[in-house]
Amino acid sequence: MSKRRANGEGSLRKRKDGRWEGRYTAGRNPETGKAIYKNVLGKTQAETKAKLKQAIEEAKGVDAAKAGKYTVGIWMDEWFENYAKIKVRPSSHQTYRGYIDNHIKSSIGKIPLEKLTSLELQKFYKKLLTSGRIDRIESKHQAKGLSPKTVRNIHQIIASAMKLAKEQKLILTDPTEGCALPKLEHREMKTLPVEQLQSFLREAKDSGVFELYYLELATGLRRGELLGLKWEDIDLERDDLRVRRQIARINGEVVEAPLKTKNAYRTLPLAEDTIGVLEQQKKKVGSSPWVFSSPTGGPISPDSVLHMLHRVLKRAGLPRIRFHDLRHTFATLALQNGVDVKTVSGMLGHFSAGFTLDTYAHVTTASQRQAAKTMGNLLSSSLQT
């Protein structure tokens, strides 16, 4: 009867093919009690002995009994159900689930979790960039790739799952570390110039949606935040507005959801004209608790206000922009007219003024040039007196 080896013990032998084999116990099956054996191979006894020593050392950092149960796909499901669902905002659940089911599991889901390598991930990301898009029929059936931003988002999800796997001793090293990620594409920011605002607001008034778009341009709220406003959030005596929730579409349903970040919970002052616009809106919606309500009295779908925006722009003869570009318009006009960056950052609900500076660098650079010119003129005048 052969001697039963303890965890971490190893043995060496020379195989018939001339190579050396190092065999060791990486753990025991908790259900059967049987040893889980693994091996290493080498051309010489010394090489194999060194490999065996390293493998035994590495095995101490992995629970082989648990690790062998998981493929990448099974672990991503486990991570999503027991980790992501708790930590991630409900509005993001559907996006995460889509990334896992449509991309990760279909491409690398069958790979054993402990065998996933950085090279496998690099090949996966390259495939996503060239032919990752689904649910879209291109001309001549040519596949289309995902955007660099989407690929980076998928990488971030995998990285979070791998970090947890390492903490749970399912993998020894994190394969996402050191991966080369695609550079983000610079998306040009669009705004409504001052000379176009009159045409836009006139058409919005004719279309019966003036109040919604006026308040957006006056506050720079995110689309979901604007639609999430209730009359209880508006204090017409103190002239302010409290941002407390957002409206999002989750699993096909239009629902209330928490705000994006803690900085998004904020109170904004309202100008006298904006108060007047809100008073007009109050008369229009009657008893609905929502500042901007649907015909049924509930919140408006985020999709609806975007389609509405495009109709107003088309009728006004203006170029198409995103709803988010109205927020950019608010920030740009505020900065161009002397409002300091820290104040604008707070009103937008950004996590830092530095982020606002980076986002609107083109605006602040132009202001700095004007300031330099103004100072130059003042100093020149001083020299001439």
C-alpha positions in Angstrom: 0.0 0.0 0.0 1.5 3.3 -1.1 2.1 6.0 1.5 -0.5 8.7 1.7 1.2 12.0 1.1 0.3 15.1 3.0 -0.7 18.4 1.4 2.3 20.0 -0.2 4.5 16.9 -0.4 6.0 16.1 -3.8 7.8 13.3 -5.6 10.0 13.0 -8.6 10.3 10.3 -11.3 11.7 9.9 -14.8 9.1 9.1 -17.4 9.4 6.6 -20.3 9.6 9.6 -22.7 12.8 10.8 -21.0 11.3 13.8 -19.3 11.1 14.2 -15.5 7.8 14.6 -13.7 7.2 16.2 -10.4 3.9 15.2 -8.7 2.4 16.9 -5.6 -0.9 17.1 -3.7 -2.6 20.5 -4.1 -5.3 19.7 -1.6 -8.2 17.3 -0.9 -11.7 17.1 -2.2 -13.9 18.1 0.8 -16.6 15.6 -0.2 -14.6 12.5 -1.0 -11.4 13.2 1.0 -9.4 12.1 -2.0 -6.1 13.9 -2.8 -6.1 16.4 -5.6 -2.9 15.7 -7.6 -1.0 18.1 -9.9 2.2 17.7 -11.8 5.0 19.6 -13.4 7.4 18.5 -16.2 11.0 19.2 -17.1 13.9 18.1 -19.2 16.2 17.5 -16.3 15.9 16.4 -12.7 17.2 19.7 -11.4 14.8 21.7 -13.6 11.8 19.6 -12.5 12.8 19.8 -8.8 12.9 23.6 -9.0 9.5 23.7 -10.8 8.1 21.3 -8.2 9.2 23.5 -5.3 7.7 26.6 -6.9 4.4 24.8 -7.7 4.1 23.5 -4.1 4.8 27.1 -2.8 2.2 28.6 -5.2 -0.4 25.9 -4.2 -0.4 27.3 -0.7 -2.1 30.4 -2.1 -4.9 28.6 -3.8 -7.7 26.4 -2.5 -7.5 23.7 -5.2 -10.7 22.0 -4.0 -12.8 25.2 -4.6 -10.8 26.5 -7.6 -11.5 23.4 -9.7 -15.2 23.9 -9.5 -15.2 27.1 -11.5 -15.0 28.1 -15.1 -14.8 31.8 -16.0 -18.5 31.8 -16.8 -19.6 30.1 -13.6 -17.4 32.4 -11.5 -18.8 35.5 -13.3 -22.3 34.4 -12.5 -21.3 33.8 -8.9 -19.6 37.2 -8.7 -22.6 39.0 -10.2 -25.2 37.4 -7.9 -23.3 37.7 -4.6 -21.1 40.7 -5.1 -22.0 43.0 -8.0 -25.8 43.0 -7.2 -25.0 44.4 -3.8 -22.3 46.8 -4.6 -23.4 48.2 -8.0 -26.3 50.6 -8.6 -29.6 48.7 -9.7 -29.6 50.8 -12.9 -26.3 49.1 -13.9 -27.4 45.5 -13.2 -28.9 45.0 -16.7 -25.7 46.4 -18.3 -23.5 44.1 -16.3 -25.7 41.1 -17.0 -25.6 41.9 -20.7 -21.8 42.1 -20.7 -21.5 38.8 -18.9 -24.0 36.9 -21.0 -23.4 38.4 -24.4 -19.7 38.8 -24.4 -17.7 37.2 -21.5 -19.5 33.8 -21.2 -19.9 33.3 -25.0 -16.1 33.9 -25.6 -14.1 32.8 -22.6 -16.8 31.4 -20.3 -15.7 27.7 -20.7 -12.0 28.4 -19.7 -11.2 27.0 -16.2 -10.9 30.0 -13.9 -7.4 29.0 -12.7 -6.2 28.7 -16.3 -7.4 32.2 -17.6 -4.3 34.1 -18.7 -3.5 37.7 -19.7 -2.9 36.5 -23.2 -6.4 35.0 -23.4 -7.9 38.3 -22.2 -5.8 40.3 -24.8 -7.2 38.0 -27.6 -10.7 38.5 -26.2 -10.4 42.3 -26.1 -9.0 42.3 -29.6 -12.0 40.3 -30.8 -14.4 42.6 -29.1 -12.8 45.6 -30.8 -13.1 44.0 -34.3 -16.2 42.0 -34.1 -17.8 42.3 -30.7 -21.1 44.0 -31.5 -24.2 41.9 -31.4 -27.9 42.6 -32.2 -27.0 44.6 -35.2 -27.1 43.6 -38.8 -24.4 45.3 -40.8 -24.4 45.6 -44.6 -23.1 42.4 -46.3 -23.1 40.7 -42.8 -19.9 42.4 -41.9 -19.2 42.3 -38.1 -18.7 45.5 -36.2 -16.5 46.0 -33.2 -17.4 47.5 -29.8 -16.1 50.9 -28.8 -12.9 51.2 -26.7 -15.0 52.5 -23.8 -17.2 49.5 -23.8 -14.2 47.1 -24.0 -12.7 49.0 -21.0 -16.0 48.6 -19.1 -16.0 44.9 -19.8 -12.4 44.7 -18.6 -13.3 46.5 -15.4 -16.0 44.0 -14.6 -13.7 41.0 -15.2 -11.0 42.7 -13.1 -13.4 43.1 -10.2 -14.4 39.4 -10.4 -10.8 38.3 -10.6 -9.8 40.4 -7.6 -12.5 38.6 -5.6 -11.4 35.3 -7.0 -7.8 36.0 -5.7 -9.1 37.0 -2.3 -11.1 33.7 -2.1 -7.9 31.8 -3.1 -9.4 30.5 -6.3 -6.5 31.9 -8.4 -2.9 32.7 -7.5 -2.4 35.7 -9.8 -4.8 38.2 -11.4 -4.8 37.8 -15.2 -6.3 41.3 -15.7 -3.2 43.0 -14.2 -1.0 44.4 -16.9 -3.5 44.0 -19.7 -3.1 46.6 -22.5 -6.4 48.4 -22.9 -7.6 50.3 -26.0 -7.3 54.1 -25.8 -10.5 56.0 -25.3 -11.9 57.8 -28.3 -12.2 61.6 -27.9 -15.9 62.4 -28.4 -16.3 66.0 -29.4 -18.5 68.0 -27.0 -21.4 69.9 -28.6 -23.2 72.8 -27.1 -26.0 75.2 -28.1 -24.4 78.5 -28.9 -26.0 81.6 -27.4 -27.3 82.7 -30.8 -29.2 79.4 -31.2 -30.8 79.4 -27.8 -33.6 81.8 -28.8 -34.7 79.6 -31.7 -34.5 76.4 -29.6 -36.5 77.8 -26.7 -39.1 79.3 -29.1 -39.6 76.0 -30.8 -39.7 74.2 -27.4 -42.5 76.6 -26.3 -44.5 75.9 -29.5 -44.0 72.2 -28.9 -45.3 72.4 -25.3 -42.0 71.3 -23.7 -40.5 74.7 -22.9 -40.4 74.3 -19.1 -38.5 71.0 -19.2 -35.7 72.3 -21.5 -35.5 75.7 -19.8 -35.0 74.1 -16.4 -32.3 71.9 -17.9 -30.4 74.8 -19.4 -30.8 76.8 -16.1 -29.5 74.0 -13.8 -27.4 71.5 -15.9 -29.0 68.5 -14.3 -28.4 65.0 -15.6 -31.4 63.7 -17.6 -32.4 61.2 -15.0 -32.1 63.8 -12.2 -34.3 66.3 -14.1 -37.0 63.7 -14.6 -36.7 62.5 -11.0 -37.7 65.9 -9.6 -40.9 66.0 -7.4 -42.7 69.1 -6.2 -41.6 68.3 -2.7 -38.0 68.9 -3.9 -38.8 72.5 -5.0 -38.9 75.3 -2.4 -40.4 78.3 -4.1 -40.0 80.4 -0.9 -36.3 79.7 -0.5 -35.8 79.7 -4.2 -33.9 76.3 -4.4 -34.2 72.8 -5.8 -33.0 69.6 -4.1 -31.7 66.7 -6.2 -32.7 63.5 -4.4 -33.3 60.8 -7.0 -33.2 59.9 -10.7 -35.5 58.2 -13.1 -33.9 55.3 -15.0 -35.1 52.4 -17.3 -34.2 49.1 -15.6 -35.2 45.8 -17.1 -37.6 47.7 -19.5 -39.3 49.5 -16.6 -39.2 53.2 -15.9 -38.4 53.4 -12.2 -37.0 55.6 -9.4 -33.3 54.9 -8.7 -30.6 56.3 -6.4 -28.3 59.0 -7.7 -25.0 58.3 -9.4 -22.7 59.4 -6.6 -22.9 61.0 -3.2 -21.9 64.3 -4.8 -25.0 64.1 -7.0 -27.2 64.7 -3.9 -27.2 68.5 -3.8 -29.2 71.7 -3.5 -29.2 74.3 -6.2 -30.3 77.9 -6.1 -33.0 79.0 -8.6 -33.1 82.4 -10.4 -36.3 84.5 -10.3 -37.1 83.7 -14.0 -36.7 79.9 -13.3 -39.1 80.2 -10.4 -41.6 81.7 -12.7 -41.2 78.9 -15.2 -41.7 76.3 -12.5 -44.9 78.1 -11.3 -46.2 77.8 -14.9 -45.3 74.1 -14.9 -47.1 73.5 -11.6 -50.3 74.8 -13.2 -49.8 72.4 -16.2 -49.3 69.1 -14.2 -52.0 69.7 -11.6 -52.0 67.1 -8.8 -49.1 65.0 -10.1 -46.2 64.7 -7.6 -43.7 64.8 -10.5 -42.5 68.2 -11.8 -42.4 66.7 -15.3 -45.0 63.9 -15.6 -46.2 61.6 -18.3 -49.8 61.7 -19.6 -50.6 58.9 -17.0 -49.3 61.0 -14.1 -46.1 59.0 -13.6 -42.5 60.0 -14.4 -41.4 60.5 -18.0 -39.3 57.9 -19.8 -35.7 59.1 -20.4 -36.0 57.9 -24.0 -39.0 60.1 -24.5 -37.3 63.4 -23.7 -34.4 62.5 -26.0 -36.8 61.9 -28.9 -38.6 65.1 -28.0 -35.3 67.0 -28.0 -34.5 65.8 -31.5 -37.9 66.8 -32.8 -37.6 70.3 -31.4 -34.1 70.7 -32.9 -35.2 69.5 -36.3 -38.2 71.9 -36.3 -36.0 74.8 -35.2 -33.5 74.0 -38.0 -30.7 73.2 -35.6 -28.1 70.4 -35.6 -28.8 67.3 -33.6 -27.2 67.1 -30.2 -27.4 64.7 -27.2 -29.5 65.5 -24.2 -26.3 65.5 -22.2 -25.0 68.3 -24.5 -27.6 70.6 -22.9 -25.8 70.0 -19.6 -22.6 70.9 -21.4 -24.3 74.1 -22.6 -25.1 75.1 -19.1 -21.6 74.5 -17.8 -19.9 76.2 -20.8 -22.1 79.3 -20.6 -21.6 79.6 -16.8 -17.8 79.4 -17.2 -17.7 81.8 -20.1 -19.7 84.3 -18.1 -17.4 84.3 -15.1 -18.8 81.7 -12.7 -15.8 80.0 -11.0 -15.0 76.3 -11.7 -15.6 75.2 -8.1 -19.2 76.6 -8.1 -19.9 75.1 -11.5 -18.5 71.7 -10.3 -20.8 71.7 -7.3 -23.8 72.6 -9.3 -23.1 69.8 -11.8 -22.6 67.3 -9.0 -19.1 66.4 -10.0 -16.8 64.6 -7.5 -14.1 67.3 -7.8 -13.4 70.6 -9.4 -10.4 69.0 -11.0 -12.7 66.7 -13.0 -14.7 69.8 -14.1 -11.5 71.5 -15.2 -10.4 68.5 -17.3 -13.9 68.3 -18.9 -14.1 71.9 -19.8 -10.4 72.7 -20.3 -11.2 74.3 -23.7 -13.5 76.8 -22.0 -11.1 77.7 -19.1 -8.2 77.9 -21.5 -10.0 80.5 -23.6 -10.9 82.4 -20.4 -7.2 82.4 -19.3 -6.2 83.8 -22.7 -8.7 86.6 -22.3 -7.5 87.2 -18.7 -3.9 87.4 -20.0 -4.9 89.8 -22.7 -6.8 92.0 -20.2 -3.8 92.1 -17.9 -1.5 92.9 -20.8 -3.7 95.8 -21.8 -3.8 97.1 -18.2 0.0 96.9 -17.8 0.6 98.6 -21.2 -1.7 101.4 -20.2 0.2 101.8 -16.9 3.5 102.2 -18.8 2.1 104.9 -21.1 0.9 107.1 -18.2 
